[in-house]
Amino acid sequence: MTALYITRDGRTGMDAEKSLKIATRRFQNGNYLLSLNKFGQARKEFDVALTIYERAGDDKGIAETLNNIGIALHRDGMNAEARDYLERSYALKKEKNVATKESMFNTLYNLLHISGVLTPDEFESYYIELKILGEELGGDYLDIVEREKAIYDSVVATRALEIKRKEEEERARSSPAGALEHMRASGIPCLTKVDFELHGFAIGLNESITYLNFGKMVKIEGLVPREDGVESTTGTVEFEAPYQSIQSLIEDNDSKPVEEEAFEHLKKFMSTLVLVREEINFSLRKTRFSISRVTMKNGFGDLVELYVSPEAASGEPLVLNSEDVMLVKMMLSSEPSLYKLLTLNARRLYDEEHFPVSIMESMTALNAFLNVLLRTSLTGDQLLDYTSIQNTSLYNRLDYLKRLLSGVEKGEAEGSLEEYLGENGRDVEEALEYYDRIMAGDKSGIGSAEACKTLRAVNMVIYELKSRYGI
């Protein structure tokens, strides 16, 4: 008498054996239809085989069928769906250990050839696994890996360009100097707005006026008489300023070039106004014109503040001290790393008493340094895990820093930065509190002491980590 056994779905062994034979035949039918480019019919056969394999708990059959459904979907132009099936196939093969290395290699190869659905980081991760298998298998498999390397190199280069673009954008959004650098490199004009005041003349203008002057488009708007009884008018003039004028304003706090150009544009407007209204007895002279604020649109349309007039202007020209000269020469004569530029700019903002902005710039510098540190110091799965994160934040990088310092391979490293970096770590955590408050819109109590402490904490922790990891 033939012995019977019961499968996980309650059927006898003889029934299960018959079902698996049917699944094998339907799987083979699917392959035949696939060879004839009848993708829809092939998927129907594979779907039947997959259902039977799933009922029987045949993980190997499930994995191979998922792979072939993925191939059929890919060849039928449904790449997103194909990716899902191929990834399920590969994951099952790895988890259940039900496939040969050759089979796993083939599924990875199929995944890499689905265009438009893998990010550069995902492509790199799968290629590295393909490379490891190819080196173990050798022969033709290693030849395939070498052929795929050209695609891999192209993906890596594209990703490097994207990282550079994001870093440039981060730099362009982080400071006036970064905004100008980006605009100059991209050929974007410096659309500048100057808030001004006309002394001794009151006028109201309810709409903007645009005109051409010296070959540039100029816009006058927001002309409003002062309400405190003083005969004076405030307003805004917008025009394209030369890069050099903006650079002088940012680096030397020298507003004269921009102020003089704004004056000339306003002078033409006032001269035309006097011709239209003959009863106006007003001659615009430089002593009757002053500027209070200068802003510029960066390459992304954000308004960047470049200059705010002191409450009591001394009329004396700005004199650079020896430290200022040294920093300016350093920035002009070399191309330091992004985090170095940011720390220099944070110091400049501190010297100009822009304390909240200085703290933001210091933390941006720390963020940029950590990116360099982690990309050069993490290895293996940790590096793959880190580089796979989209829109990495400062706090993401601090978590990976703690993993690096503690040697934790997976999961979050416990403890504070003070436990790993001592006093420097504690100071950085205090600086993070200032940073969070500013990001939340609360600048109360943020002054010279907080900005100075943040600058020192960031510089000290960067120095310590550079020494420890040889950056």
KAHUWO-V53442 format. One line per field, one symbol per residue. ss: DSSP state (~ for helix, > for strand, _ for the rest). psi: psi as a letter, one per 40 degrees, with the letter a starting at -180 (. if undefined). Layout:
ss=???
psi=???
This chain:
ss=_____>_____>~~~~~~~~~~~~~~~~~~~~~~~___~~~~~~~~~~~~~~~~~~__~~~~~~~~~~~~~~~~~___~~~~~~~~~~~~~~~~~~____~~~~~~~~~~~~_______~~~~~~~~~~~~~~~~~~_~~~~~~~~~~~~~~~~~~~~~~~~~~~~~~~~~~~~_~~~~~~~~~~~___>>>>>>>>>>_________>>>>>__>>>>>>>>>>______>>>>>>>>>>_~~~~~~~~~~___~~~~~~~~~~~~~~~~~~~~~_________~~~>>>>>>>>>_____>>>>>>_____________~~~~~~~~~~~~____~~~~~~~~~~~~~~___~~~~~~~~~~~~~~~~~~~~~~~__~~~~~~~~______~~~~~~~~~~~~~__________~~~~~~~~~~~~~~~~~~~~~~~________~~~~~~~~~~~~~~~~~~~~~~__
psi=hhiiihideeiidddddddddddddddddddddddefgdddddddddddddddddefgddddddddddddddddeeegdddddddddddddddddefeiidddddddddddeehieehiddddddddddddddddddabddddddddeddddddddddddddddddddddddediddddddddddefhighhhhhihhhehhihheiihhihhfeihihhifhhiieeehgihiahhhihiidddddddddefhedddddddddddddddddddddgdehghhhideehiidihiihaeeeihhhdhhhidgheeiihhhidddddddddddeigiiddddddddddddddefgdddddddddddddddddddddediibddddddeehhfhiddddddddddddeehdiihhiiiddddebdddddddddddddddddeehehehadddddddddddddddddddddef.
